[in-house]
Amino acid sequence: MLQRFIYAGIIATALFLAGCGMTAHKAYTIAQQKFKHGEYEHAIEYYKMAIEKGIRNPKVDKVQFKIGESYRLSNRIQEATEFYQKSIDAGGEQDSASYYYAVGLESLGKYGEAENQFLKYFETGRNPELARKAKIEYDNLKFIEPILNKQAEFELKNMGGLNTSGGDWCPFVFRDDIYFSTARGQSKVHTADGQGFNDLYRFKYDGISDSSGVAQPIGSKINFDDTHDACSSLSKDGKTIYFARSNDGSIKGHKDVGLFVSKYRDGEWQEATKLSFCEDTSWYSTPWLAADQQTLYFSSNRPGGQGGLDIWFCKLENNVWGTIYNAGDKINTHGDEYSPSFAPSGKFYFASSGHAGLGSLDLFEVVKNESGVEVVENMGLPYNSVSDDFGISWASDTLGYMTSDREGGKGEDDIYQIRQIPKSANYTQTVLVYGINPTTNRERLLKNAHVVITSEKGDTVYRGKTDEEGKIVTKLNPATKYDVEARKHKHYNRHEKAVTPDPTPREKLKKGLNELVFEQPIIVKLNEITLEPIRLELYYDYNKWDIRPDAAKVLDSLVTHMRENPEIVIELSSHTDSRGKDAYNLKLSQNRAKSAVDYVINHGIDPKMILAKGEGETRPLITPEKDDRDYQLNRRTEVRVVKILDLEE
């Protein structure tokens, strides 16, 4: 940002004027003092002056190493890399330079070189703890390819209307607003990194675009001139805010970054108080109040952790923050864990430099694997890059915000919008209609067959005819039940129940609208109508023509069949056994046929579509009859199609 450039100019001028009468040794001595007090930006300038003045004691390799350390300790590992390399190339004896050089290479995305350098340090490094870390980083680099190959379901967009040329970071979504940390509007800079002091701002959308609006500081009782005030988390009612505040350099003030809380009353935030568990000797930041409003998560280097910065949490007990718990070694590593947060769904997120990642801080989520066990997963691209990626806050399952200092941004750290990639799919279903000859069982595709597709709710979703290849193609929904009806002149109609396949998983879809085809067609087979009689399982008691209950069920099926096939005219022919006189049996069979026809007509079938015929005992199935079973089989009714009307539309 502009103020930083002005400040840098003043430093350069002051150093130039001081340099006119300053020796290399004097510049180095001042640099060492600045380094000791954590004023790394000043230290870098004086170390560089010492080299320009031709310092010989200590050797240049040590000074290069100290420049690298100054950049690293002010969270600028990428800038540090070249100075670690210069120190090594100059024959420097600083053992840790080789380890941090490997860290720098990884942060620059030079994974192959970093892998070799970590392995080399693991095998030859003199610091056991760094050698242990080198082995972990070496093993982690084996996971780079799977991380890079993860399918992205979200896309990032720089919040251009919110970001400045300085640092804008750690968004917290509260209702329709974004609370965030920024160095805008600052004339003073922090001596550690030369950047402006951070304040907490509130961003309100103006509705013009998804990244435009008004950003305003949240109040002078929270934002101090000589401290970093950053990384906020609000209670559900918006009346309580937790945030981090750095020291102000005064003797009476606290010595490190601590967590503070403020209440909103009378239209403004009140004076903030420091949380009692934040001792002055440790660093505390990135608070996150959980959904239960009783658990506070944060990052700290307090004693008892797994490595550098760890994720910790504490519970509110009797309105006082009680015992502090480490989040455990599943979350925390030898590196730094930072910016814990929860999505509305309850999923846990955090940033880490210790888990396998693309370099610097990467974003991670806790998910359940196939066995239902919670594991930590790198979120992959586009969330992560070789730069620092952290501070994620979700407004919903499909919209969130995060921080990154990746290339292409507007300033130092920038806030990015995370939005689910728009994906949709249309599914096309093919239906094939076959005709089957019942005598030969030969199948052939039927053109111009009528097809009606009805949803489970009874809505007609398709009506049309098959093409020359006997098929229709239409849009259907996945994982949905349909009734597919096909009919063709001189064929029996048929209803086929079908369920379309499950939808393609979202991660396998391309961005935008996907036109997909269900692989398996729905097949409907229509039997050709023949004039051959068909024996029904419709029987009568001896010397009677009453429709028995079992016969009624058969006739009900016949009624349904005729309703579905309105083009057929059928004949019901009834028979008797051989007992009795011919004339009597002929009359008895006619009564049986008539009772069956009357039953069908009484159930809604047009009398013109069904005929009754008595055959007497002229066409027995079994002859001679030997027992009651044979007699029963001969007392039967048969059905045959006598005419096929042409009802084609």
N, C-alpha and C positions, 0 to 999 in steps of 0.2 A: 504494500500500500504506500501511498505518497509519503506519509509521515516517516515510514521506515527509510525511504530513500533519502529524505532530508537528514534524518539522524545519522545515517551511514556517512553522508557527506561531511557532517560536523566532525564525526570521529576521524575520518580520513584527514581532514584539515588539521585537527588537533594533533594527530599522530605525525603528520608531515612537519608541522612546526616543531613538535618535540623531537622529531627525528633529526633535525638539523644539528642538534648538539648532543645526540644520544649515541652511546656506543652499543655494539651488539650485545655485550654482556649486560648492560643496564636494561636494554629492551627485554632480554631473556628473564632477568630478575623480576621486572614488572609483570611479565607474562605469567611467571610462576605464581606470583601473588594473586593475580586475577584468577588463575586456574584454581588455586586453593579455595578461593571464596565463591567459586561457582560462576564467576563472570566470564563465561566461555567466549562470548563474542569479542570482548576486549582482549582476552588472552590470545585468541587466534591472530588478531592484528599485530600484537606485540611479538608473538612467535615469528610471524612472517617478517616483521621488521628485523628481528635478530638474524634471520637467514640472509636478508638483503644486505645487512651490515657486515656479513662475512664471519659469523660466529664460528669459533673453532673449539671452544670448550663450554658446554658439552659439544660433541660432534653433531653435525647436521642431522644424522639419522634419528637422534633422540628428539630433536626439535620437531622433525617431521612427525614422529610418533605422537608427540604432545599435541600437535595440531589435529591429528586424527582423533585423539582422545577427546579434545575439546568439541569437535563436531559430533562425535558419538554420544557424549554425555549430554549434549543439548538436542538429542534426538534427530541427528542429521547423519545417519550412518552412510548414506550414499555419497555425501560430500567427503566423508572421512576416508573412503576406500582408497583414493589415489594417494593420500598421505601415508597410510599404512604400507602401501606398495612401495612408495619412495623410501620409506624407512627400511623396508626389507631389502630393496635393491641396493641400498647404500651400505649393506652389511650390518644393519642394526641388530643389537643384542636383546632388544625388548621381545621376549618370548610371546607375549600376548598379541603382538602385532600380527603374527601369522594367523591366529585364530580370528581376530576381528577383521582381518583382510578377507577371510573366507565368508564371514557374515556379510561384509559389504558386497562381495561378488554375488551372493545369493540375493541381496536386496536389489541388485541391478539386473536380475534375471539371467545371470551368467551361471546357470545351474551346473553345467559340466565342469567348469573351472572351480566352482565352489565345492563340488563333490570331491574333486581331487585334493583341494586345499584342506578340507576337513579331514580327509583320510590321512593326509600327510601329518597334520598336527596331532591326530589321534595316535599315530605311530611314533612321533618324534617330539611332541610338545613336552615341556618340563612342568607345566602346571596340571596336576592331576584332575582338578575340577574342570578346567577348560577342556582337557582331553576327554573327559566324560561327556561334556556337552558337545564336543566335536563329533563323537561317535553317534550321539543322538541325532544331530543335524545331518550327518552322513546318511544314516538310516532313513530319516525323514525325506530326504531328496529322492528316494526311490518311489515316493508317492506323487511326484510332480505330474507325471503324465496322466494318471487317472484324474487328478484335480483339474488339469487343463481340458480334459475331455468330457467333463461333466456337462450335461445338457442344460443350458440356461432357460429358465422359465420366466425370468424377469429381465427388464432392461433398465439401464441407468440413464438419467438425464441431469446435466448440471443445472442447478437452480440459479440460473443466471441473474434473475431479478433479486435474489437474496444475497448472493455472494459478492465479495469485494476482492480487491487485489491483495488484501491481507488474509488473515486466517479467519475462517468461519466454520464452526465445527460443533460436534455433539448436539444434534437436534433432539428435541423431546416434543413429541406430538401431544398436544392437549386440546381435545375437541377439534375445532377448526383452525387452531393456531399452532405455530411452531416456536418453542423457546430454544434459543441457541446461544452459543458463545462466539464472540467476535472481537477483533481488535480495532474495529472501525472507530473513527473519531478520537483516537488517542494521539497525544503529542509526545508522551513518554514511552520509552521502550524498556523491556526487561534486559538486564545485562547478561543473562544466561545465553539467550539466542538472538538478541538484537531485534526482537519483534515487539509490537505494541502490547500493552497490558490488555487482558481480555475482560470484557463485561458481558453481562447477560442481557439479551434482547428478546423481544417478542415480535414475531412476524405474523401479520394479518394479511390474508389474501384480499386482493381488490376485485377479483372476479374477471379481470381482463384476460389473463392466461393462467396456466397452472404453475407458474413460477414468478408471478408479479404480485407485488403488494407493498405494504409499508412495514418497515422494521424500526422499532423504537426501544430504547433502554427501559428496563423494568423498574428503575427507581434508584435514587442516590443512596438510599439506606442499605442497598445490597451492593451496588457497583461503587467500589472505592477507586481513588485515583492511582494508588501505589500498590495495588494487588491484582492478581488474576482472580476474577470472579467468573466461574464457568461451571459447565456440566450440571444442569438442573434436572430435577425430577419432582413432579407435583402430585399432591394427593388427588383423589378422585373428585373432591368437591372444589379443587382449585384454591383452597384457603391456606395450604401449607406448601412450602417449597424447600427442598433440600438442594444444596449446591456445594461446590468446592471453592475454597479461597486460599490463595497462597500467602506466604509471609510478606511483610512490607519492608523487611530489612532493618527494622528498629530493634533496639535492645529489649524493649518491654514486650514486643509482639511475639506471636508464636513462631517457632523456628522452621516449620515445614508446611506443606499443604494439608489443610484439614477440612472436615465436613461441617457445614453450618445449616441452620434451619431458621426460617422466617415465617411469620403469620401475616395473612392479608386481612387488614382491618381498616375501616373508614376510608376505603378507596385507594389504599396504598400498602405496599409491603413495609413491614416494621423492621426495626433493628434486628439483625440476625445474631443468633447465639451459636457458639461452637458446641458440637455434640461431645458429651463428656468422655466418651471412650477414645477420642482422638488425641493421643498423647503427642507432644511437640516433636518428639524424635523420629516419628514415622510419617510417611506420605500417605494421604487418603484422598481419593478422588472418584469421579464417575459414579455417584450414588444412583440407585434405582429403587424406588418404593414399589414393592410387589402389590399385586391386585388385592391381597388380603389386608393391605394397609397396616400390617403388623410386622412386616419383614423388610429390612433395608439391606440391599446388596451394594457392594462397593469394591473398589480395587485399592490395595494397600501393600506396602512392603514391610508391614509390622512383623515382628519376630514370630517364628513358628510356621512360616509358610513353606511352599515347595520350591520356590526359586526367587526370582526378582519380585515383580508385582504379582500378587495372587488375588483371586476373587474370594471375598469373605461375605458373611451376612450375620445379622443379629436380629433378635426378636424384641418387640415392644412388650415389656412386662410391667404391669401396674403403672402404665404411662411413662415408663423409663426404659431406655434402650439397654437391654441386659447383656447376657453372655454373647461373645463373638465366636462364630464358627467358621472354620476354613471350608471352602466348597469341595475340597478333596482332590486327590491326585488324578481323578478322571478328567477334571476341568483344568486344574493347575499343573504347571510344568516347571522345568528349570528356567524357562524364559519368563516373559511378562504376560500376564492376563489382565484384561482391561475392559472397561465399558460393558458391564453386564446389563442385560435388558430382557424383557419378556414381550412376546407378541400377544395380541388379544386372545389368541387360541391357547395361550399358556406355554408355548414353546420358548425355550431358553436360548439366548444368543450372547456371545461375548467375542472379544478380539484377543488374539494371542500371537506371540512371536515364537512360542515353544513347540506348538503342534506343527505337524507337517503343513507347510504353506508355500506361497509363491515368493515370500520375502517380506521382511519387516513385519508389521502387524497385519494379520488376516482375520477375516470374520468367520466364526464357527457357529454351528447350531447343534443342539442336543436332539437326536432323533432315536427312534426305536428301530433296531435291525430286524431281520426276518424272524429271529427268535424272541422278539419282544424285549430285548435288552437295550437299555439306553446307551448310546455311543456318541462320541463327538465326531462331527463331520465338517470338513472344510467346505464352505459354501461355493467355492469355485468361482468361475467367471460368470457374470461381469462384476460381481461384488468385490472380488479380490484382484490385486495387481501386485507388481513388485514394490509398490509404495505402501505407506500406511493406510489401512482400511479399517475403520472402527466406528463406534458410536451409532449403532443402528436403532431406529425407533419405528415401530409399525403403527400406522393409523388403522389398518384393517388387514385382512389376509391377502389383499391384492395391491396395497399401497403402503409405502414406507419411505424412510429417509435415512441417509447414512453419511459418513464423513470419509473423504479420501484426499490425499495430496498427490494423486497420480498426474501424469503428464496430460496436458490439454485442459487443465482447470483454469479458473479465473484468477486464482491467487495461491496462497500457501495451502492450507487445508480448505476444501470446498465442501459444501453440502450438496448431495445428489438425491434426486428423487428416484425411488425404486417403484416401478410399475410393472404389473404382470403383463407379459407380452400378449397382445390380443391374438387369440387363436379361436377358430371355429371350424366346424366341419359339416359338409353336406354328405349324406350317405346315399348311394344309389344301389337299388336292389333290382336284380333280374328275376323275372318269373317265366318259366318255361311250361308250356301246355302241350301235353302229349295225348294222342288218341290211341286206344288199345283195342285190337280185334280180339274178342273173347274166345274165338275158336283157335286162332293161330298164336295168340299172345304177341303178335307183332306190334311194335310201337312206332309211331311217326309223329313228328311235330305238327301241330295244327295251326295254320294261319287263320286270321280273322276270327279267332275264338274270343268270346267276350270275357273280360276279366274285371271283377269288382273287388277292391280291397277295402276292408272295413276295420277301423280301430277297435280296441277293446271297449271303448265308450260307445261304439255304435256309429261313429262318424265315418262317412265315405271319404277315403283319402285318395282313391284312384278309381277311374272308370274308363275303360277303353278296350281296344282289340289288339290281339297279337299281330306282329308283323309277318313278313314272308318267311322268317325263320322260326316262327312259332313262339316268339318271346315278346314280353313288354319290359320296359326299363322305366323305373320311377324312383322318386325320392321317398325314403322311409326313415323313420327314427331308429336309432340303435336300441337294443335291449327292450324291444316293445312287442307286445302280442298283437297279431293281426289275424283276421279271417280272410282268406283268399278264395274267392268263388270264381270258377271258370265254367263256361257253357259253350256248346257248339251244336249246331243242327245235326240231328241223327246221333247224338251222343248224350249220355246221361250227365247231368250237371254234377259238380263236386265242390264241396267246401274243404279247404285244407287249412288247418290251424298252423300258424307259423310264428316263431319268435326270432326276431332279428338279432344278430350277434352283438356283443358288448361293444361300446364305443372304443375307438383307438385311444390309448393312454395319452393324456395331454402332452407329456414330455416328448412324445413321438410325432406330434403335429408340427408343421412348419408355421411360421408367423403368417397371420392373415387367415383367409378362407381356404380350407383344404377340401378338395373334391375327392371323395373316397368311394370305393366300390366294394360292397360285400362280396367276398370271394365265392361263397356257395349260393347258387340260385335256389329259389323256391320252385319246386316241381309239382305240378298238378296233372294227374292222369285221368282221362275221361274214357270210360268204356263205351264202345259203339253199341247202339241200340239194335238188338236182333229181334226177329219175330218168333224165335223159339220159346215155347212155354217154360216157365220157371216154377218149380214146385215150392209152395209156401209151407211153412211149418204151422199150418192152420187145419185143425182137425175138429171132428164133431162126435158127439156121443151117438150111440146106436139108436137109429130110427128117429133122430132129432136134427133140427137145423138151427138151434139156438147158438148164439155166439158165446163161447165159453170165455172166461177171463184170460186164459192163455192165448186164445185166438184173437181177443181184442187187442192185445199188445202187438201182435203181428200186423193187424189191420191199421193200428196207429202208425206203425212204421211205413206202411204202404201210403197212408195219407200224406205223411211228410215227404215221401219220395215223389208223389204226384204233384205236390205243391212246388217242389224244387224243379220238376220237369213238366211244365204245363203244356208242352207240345205233344205229349204222348196220349193216345187213346188206348185204354187197356180193356181186356176181357178177363173176367173171373169165371173160370170153369170149375164146377164142383162135381164130386164123384161119390159113389156109394160102394159098399162091399157087395159081394155076390149073393148075399141072402135076400130073399124076397123076389117078387115078380118084376119083370123088366119095366112094365108100365109104372108100377108103384115107385120103383127106384128112380126112374126118369123124373117123376114128379118131385120125389124127395130131394134129388140133386139140384133141381131147379129152385126149390125153396132154399136150399143151402146157399146157392149162388146169389139168390136175391137177398137173403139176410146179410150176406157179406157186403154186397153192393150198397144196400140200404145203410149199413153202418158207415161206409165210406162217404156216401152222399150227405148223411146227417152230420158229418164232420167237415163239411164245407167244400166238397169236391163237386164240380159241375156234373149233373147227371149225363150230359152228352159225352163226357170223357170216360165213362166206365159202363161196361156191358156185363150182363149176367148170362151164363149158359150152363144148363144142366147136362151132364154127360151120362148120368145113370151109372150102370156097371159095365159100360162098353169099353172102358180103357183102364183095366186094373193094373196096378203096379206089380202086384204079387199074385201069381196064379200057379197052382191052386193055393188057396188060403188054408193054413194049417191050425192057426190059433188066433187068440184075440189080438195079438200084436199085428199080425198080417191084416186082420179086418180093419184095425185102426189106421194103418198106413194107407189102405185103399179109400177110407172115408176122408177125403182130402179136398183142397182147393188149389188150383194152379192159376198163375197169372201169365198173360202174354200180351205184348204190344201188337195191336191190330192196325194201328195207323199212326203216322208221325206227321203232325202239322208243321207247316213252315212258318215259324214265328220270328224269323230273322228280321232285325231292325234295319 
